Amino acid sequence: MQVDNRLLDDLARMASGAAGALSGVRGEVEARLKQQFERILAEMDVVSREEFEAVKAMAAKARIEQEALEKRVAALESSRAGGAQTAKKAAGAAATAKRKRPAKSAG
């Protein structure tokens, strides 16, 4: 029985060593893959998450400002159109009054 235990102990140590070595290899492979992906992304000129979020916030702010400006322009246009209608009415009333006046006699 003692021989079997030694053999099993040796096999267990070898398996443990192999698992440790595989773990180390796995870590190294992951590190290499990460380096490769970072290099590829750098060559592709992809933006970082922080840059994307900053531009996204700027775009949202610009949209809000644009909508506010559209409302202001619409209000100005409607007030100007109302003023133009008032001016047309006043000009029409003046023309009507001018036509109704009797002509002065030459004398």
Secondary structure by P-SEA (a helix, b strand, c coil): caaaaaaaaaaaaaaaaaaaaaaaaaaaaaaaaaaaaaaaaaaaccccaaaaaaaaaaaaaaaaaaaaaaaaaaaaaaaaaaaaaaaaaaaaaaaaaaaaccccccc
